[in-house]
Amino acid sequence: MARTDARFRAAYDQSLDLLQGQEPGSALPSETVIAAELKVSRTVVRSVLSGLQAAGIILWDGRDKRLLRAPVAADRLPARDDYISLEELEGRFLDWVLRFDVPADTPLNVAQLAKQFSVPPHSLQEFLSGLSHFGLVERRPRGGWRLLGFTADYAVELTEFRMVLEMNAIRVLAGLPESHPVWGQLRDLEAQHLSLLERIEVDFHDFSKLDERFHAAVNSVVSNRFVVEFQKVISLIFHYHYQWDKRMERHRNETAIREHLRVIDALRSRDAVAAEAAARAHLATSKETLLGSLRVNKLV
């Protein structure tokens, strides 16, 4: 467990002790005073206040901080070292959203979700703040979070943006020197695609991971921090959508494998025009597959 998280957990539990015995409605002191009492920085104090608000213990609106209810034993954070990583949280949360377990416009209970995903509340708050840039969640006017959800409009917008990013990556890749490591990755990916094609009758479920590796390799040639951030959510969504619709799954995956191979062949032949055409055709197929998955789930 990172030292900063251990410090947060200790401060959080200590704050519960300080709140014991106070009447609901009581005003809390300033962040400076709380920091002095807990012997931590104001940054940690803000994380503690966020956690207390997420748990429904306090109301925090700017300088106004009031106790809503008395803390109970279940509010204390366990001294644990098995919290999942941010990368695992991204996967679990998006899997939860993309499997349609919750409808759009659902309020998110941070305290409950923190326990569900095995992360401290302040980490989940930070994660949701970052995820809000992708339009999947948003802050509620009076505090907390709301799930905007994965809708048909979101899918169309995402595929259009993916087309822009990936076609740019294809153009960049086609002009790279032979010494660039991506060419070795493409050779390995070609062999993996051909191997899976031979086993497609029984191992077609393996395609989603291979699809993820293929698109990650293509997009890795673009060194742009904004592209990298958006590629995270794009790759996860397009990875998971292969699991939604089981109809004709083997045929659909075989088609995608052959489309990947056409892109790889054109790139390795240094035929930029053919590579762009093959990539554009594959992304169009992928878009239709995604929309088909949404139809199955009655979202279109």
Secondary structure by P-SEA (a helix, b strand, c coil): ccaaaaaaaaaaaaaaaaacccccccccccaaaaaaaacccaaaaaaaaaaaaaaccccccccbbbbccccccccccccccccccaaaaaaaaaaaaaaccccccccccaaaaaaaacccaaaaaaaaaaacccccccccccbbbbbccccaaaaaaaaaaaaaaaaaaaaaaaacccccaaaaaaaaaaaaaaaaaaaccccccaaaaaaaaaaaaaacccccaaaaaaaaaaaaaaaacccccccaaaaaaaaaaaaaaaaaaaaaacaaaaaaaaaaaaaaaaaaaaaaaaaaaccc
